[in-house]
Amino acid sequence: MNRINTIADLDYWQESLKVDQPEGLAQVTVCGGTGCRAYGSEKVWKAFETELSSIQADVDLVYEVKPTGCHGFCEKGPLVVIRPQGIFYVHVQVKDVPEIIRETLLGGKIIERLLYTDPVEGKKIIHEEDVPFYKHQHRFVLGLNGIIDPVKIEDYIAKGGYQSLKKALTTLSPLEVIEEVKQSGLRGRGGAGFTTGVKWELCRNNIKTGTDGGYIICNADEGDPGAYMDRSVMEGNPHSVIEGMIIGAYAIGVHQGYVYIRAEYPLAVQNLRVAIEQAEAAGLLGEDILGNGFDFSLGIRLGAGAFVCGEETALMASIEGRTGEPRSRPPYPAESGLWGKPSNINNVETWANIPLIIARSGQQYASLGTQNSKGTKIFSLVGKINNTGLVEVPMGITLRQIVYDIGGGIPNGKRFKAAQLGGPSGGCIPAEHLDTQIDYESLKRLGAIMGSGGMVIADEDTCMVDFARYFMSFTQEESCGKCVPCRVGTKAMLDTLERICAGEGKIEDIDYLEELGNHIKEASLCGLGQTAPNPVLSTIRYFREEYEAHILDKTCPAKVCKALITYRVDESLCTGCTACKIACPAGAIFGESKEAHVIDEDLCIRCGMCMSTCRFNAIEVV
């Protein structure tokens, strides 16, 4: 590895790498993100390496095999893209590798069965850029995720990596860097959406007024259920985060930074460690970076999986070796943060935006998005949706465009019911607001939040009372217990929701939930408690009739809540095959072979095994 001592060294290295890695290089790129690895992608790329090395001496075939970061379309993994053609294969297994080499790489033919099938039109799609999931995105932060090998700094350098750092150190003063970030309109992508440039300026001003140094921190403690945006950025392009942090440290005037990352993200931690080691070896971290006289060191601190440690003051307490509990503010971290020093905290996605802003200018970045919400946002699109995965879209896109143009709509022709935005601290947006623009202000008006970018889709078979109960269960369990409103209030809300789902609710419970939820929002110590009631309040706001049905009619309209449903055998469809009887764990099904069966409601535990086992659709829920 080259050590970069000057700006000229960086430029020379980049130009050399461009010669070695020219545009249009023949490559087999294999997704190496956590999702695809779970499907066996590591074995797939090793099979490509083995097969190609064994035949390249005999045939005129020069393809580089490149494991990359997460491509975003995780449910279709392992993903393989043949470049430069952009041929896109899904669900690739080791046994498919020889055929791909023989038919596609050597023969120029397309393997139909490995192509993506559009769930809406039912047609096969050959090229990655034509897949609707990608076609309607604006992959800005994720732009290099499916292209570079995340553990090779050379790949990042060849694609212009650390050129923004060079620009910042050589042509911009620290205040000018902050001004660029302010002009970009970038807001924190981790939750509250505070303006990033202003946040940096506050921290810098406190350091200037006599305090002895300070810190910057990357919050990679991503804890929302179903969310993995930060993990995928860190896995697929860790140098973008490191470069952003060096630029931020230069602008703010600090010389030490930390990445606080979940220990449950082993691949992200591994790739980050490698990237930091490479940056240090290259002279991009440490003393006298690029010969400019600026020093900056970066360390890693592992979180133990506490959701509350995503809150910045709890996170700093954890870094200091104390119990991860939030403290009251003020003072804010920009005044007194890590070890009492002025500190600036941004999440992974925010830091990864910084090199892109400096490269293009804040003004150009601000041209994308809405008046008060600039740039792009990465969402984790999960739930009852045809295309699940990571999507990066411009601020201001509508929910309908995400669900139907990118997500491919709802499976099995079901009706869209709601989208939960902002994770367990967010709120539900119903079908009547499908054409709402996704930006900070619009979501807040509807009772939701941007959060870190979790987006859970619910269809007509989702019980919104049970949906709210699930998220309240999560936040109540993750409460640190330090303040009474959160510790006691969330437990009281959860108990009430469980009674309603069990058919034991009272009509006054709805008003009680609203009143208690608003008190918890006002009185809780930190953001976890202040936003915990959102799923309940928003579902009451938009789906009050479901709460009333559970309470007054003792029914669950979605037929989800076990205490409010009954399984019945349709005698006209039952063939007496005994499959349901054998599968029933409670012995609640009676009947002789080839005769219609009967379910004893007193014995039935409502597990649904009978319905999932019956091949004749003879079991129904009433």
Secondary structure, DSSP 8 states (H G I E B T S, - for coil): -----SHHHHHHHHHHHHHHS-TT--EEEEE-SHHHHHTTHHHHHHHHHHHHHHHTTTSS---EEEEES--S-GGG-S-EEEETTTEEE-S--GGGHHHIIIIIIIT----GGGBEE-TTT--EE-BGGGSHHHHT---STTTTTTTS-TT-HHHHHHTTTTHHHHHHHHH--HHHHHHHHHHHT-B-TTSS--BHHHHHHHHHHHHHTT----EEEEEE---STT--HHHHHHHH-HHHHHHHHHHHHHHHT-SEEEEEEETT-HHHHHHHHHHHHHHHHTTSSEEEETTTTEEEEEEEEEE-S-GGGGSHHHHHHHHTTS------SSS-TTTS-GGGS-EEEEEHHHHHHHHHHHHH-HHHHHTSB-SSSBSEEEEEEEES-SS-EEEEEETT-BHHIIIIIIS---GGG--EEEEEESGGGSEEEEGGGTT-B-SHHHHHHTT---TT-EEEEEETT--HHHHHHHHHHHHHHH----SHHHHHHHHHHHHHHHHHHTT---THHHHHHHHHHHHHHHH-SSHHHHHTTHHHHHHHHHHHHHHHIIIII---TTS--GGG--EEE-TTT-----HHHHH-TT--EE--TTS--EE-TTT-----HHHHH-SS--EEE-
